[in-house]
């Protein structure tokens, strides 16, 4: 019963270990440390890293001093600065929008002109085809009108003949 109450492992993970290697490189027969090139690299990077860390500290200090000096000025002049920033943002937005609309208009006109230039050679041909179609349709409508008129006339004669016989 004691074995049933104990949780059983679901997964078994095996991590093979490599003997004879350290994090810094292979150990020799004497069990030495890192190689000479790695030691030189660390010694060269240490002053460089320290210099960059010092420069970061100077930049942070300058930023904090600048913020302490300018924050009261921003608070005093905020009734002027905020509307000025809004007006400036709206002006920039207006210029960018007008430029975008202008470019869109120019590209649209350019596209229309290129289409017209491509179609210029075929405009007289299209006009001739349209004239032929209109003339053909007029002939068709005239022929149909004649046929319908003749049908009506024949029906009137038939109707007149039937009424006269009775």
JOURCOR-V451982 format. One line per field, one symbol per residue. burial: # if it has 24 or more other C-alpha atoms within 12 Angstrom, else .. Layout:
burial = ???
//
This chain:
burial = ......................................................................................................................................................................
//
